[in-house]
Amino acid sequence: MKYKSTRGTATHKTFEEVLFAGYAEDGGLYVPTSIPKIDANTLKAWREKNPSYPEIVSEVIKYFISEDEIPLVDQKECVTKAYSKFSIPEILRLKNLRQYGNVQVAELFHGRTASFKDYALSLVGQLIEYFTRIRQQRTIILVNKAQTDKTYFRIQFEVEFFKRA
């Protein structure tokens, strides 16, 4: 899977490159060069298996992360670690709102910061950790936002932030 900028200048980037880049050099966002299609039989098989949230994530990310970059066993390990500290075993709970008919709402507050962002950023933290570990490098994450964002990233990525004196 390769990625390109929405503004068209940056093309043919790997997942690792876009993960560490943030925005593209041209100011655009990185998107896949093509959107993977998941056929009806695959979706049916997933539905029949009744997979857990981490199992679904493991199945979906392999469409976006090449096995050449992160082997499947390591992708699954990243997913397992990402959701290991959620407050409920099922990670994502669906609540039936019977008073509105057959409506279900996802509870997106069972992560470490009780925010919907936990579902994505918990995995992002593990993917960053994976690449820095196999490359034997350290990564400094710079956050130029409010103090709450710094706290959030420290919790998600379990990294410490240092102020320059």
N, C-alpha and C positions, 0 to 999 in steps of 0.2 A: 504494500500500500504506500503510495506516495501522496504528498500534500502540496497544495499551491495556495498562493495568496488570493484573497477575494479581489485585490486590485490588479492582479495579473503579472506583476514583475517577478516575484519569487515563485519558482516552480520546482518540481521534482525533489522535494524535501522529504527526508525520512521522518518517521515518528519521533525518534530521539531528537532530531534537529528542531522540530516544531515544539516539542515538549519544553525544551530549554530556551527557545527563542521568545516565547510569549507572542508578541505581535510580529508580523512579518516586517522585513526591512523597509518595505514601501508603506507601512502603516496599516496594512490590511490584516485580516484574520486568516489563519490557516484553515483550509477545508480539504477534505479528501479530493483527489483528482477525479474520482468517480465514486458514486454512492453504491456501496455493495447491496445486492439484492438477496433477500432471504426468501427462498421459495416456500410455497404453501405447505409442502410436505415436511419441511424442517420445522416450521412453526407448529404444525399439527403434532409432530413428535415431541417438541418441547412442551406443548400444552398437556399431552397425555402423560408425560413424565412428572408433571407438577413440580418443576424444579424450585429450589430455593433462590433467593435473590442473588447470592454470590454465584450460584451455578448459571443463572441467566447472564450475569455480567461476564463470566468466563467465556460463555458461548459467543456473546456479542463482540467482545473486544478483539477476538481473533480475526474478525473481519476488518479491523482497523490497525492492528499491530502485526507486522510481519513476524512469522516464526523465526526468520533469520535475525531479527532484532531482539526479540524476547521469545525463547522457546516456550511452548505451551505449558510445560510443567512450571516454569518460572512465572508465567502469566497467572496461572491458578494460585500460586503461592502469594503473589502480590495481592490478588483479590481476597484471598483468605485473611491475610494480615490486615488489609484495609478495613474489613468489616468485623474484625474480631472484638473490637471494643464498643460495639453498639449495645444499647441497653436492653434490647429484646433479642431472643434467639432467632426469630425469623427476619431480622434486620428491617424489613419493610412490612408494615401491617396495613391491610385494607379493612376499612370499617364500612359496614353496610348502613346506609341511611334509608331505612325502610319507609320513613314518613314521606320520602320523595320518590317512591317506586323502587325499581331495581338499580339504585345508584350506589357506587362504591367510591370512597375517598381514600387516598393514600396518606397515611400518617408519616410525614417526613421530618420528624423531630426526635428520632431515637439515636442519633449520632452523638459524638463527643461534645458538640457545642449546641445541640438541640436545634440545628438549622438544616434546611433542605440542602445547603451547600455541602454538608458532610458526605452525602452520597457520591458526589463527584470528587471532591478534594481529598477524601481519605484515600482513594485509589491513586490520584495524582501524586500524593506524597510517597506512596509505595513505589510508583514507577520511577520517580526521581531517585529515590533511595537505591533502587535496583541498578540503574545506569551508573550512579556514582560508585557503588560498590564494585561492579564488574570492571569499571575503568580505574578503580583505586584512586578516585579523585574526590576532592571536597567541593561542595557547591554552596555558594553564598546566595541566599534568596533575599533580594532587596524589595522591601514593601514601601511604597510611597503613598500610603493612605492613612486613615485614622488609626488611633491606638487599638481599637477593637479588631481591626484587620490584622495587626501585628500579633495580637493575642491569638487570634484564630489560626494563623499560619503556624505559630509556635505549637499550638495544641495538635494540629493536624500532622505536621511534619516532625514533631518532637525535636525541633531545633531551637537553639538559643539565638537571640538577637543581641547584638552588641552595638552600643552607640559609640560613635567616633568622638573622641574628646576634643 
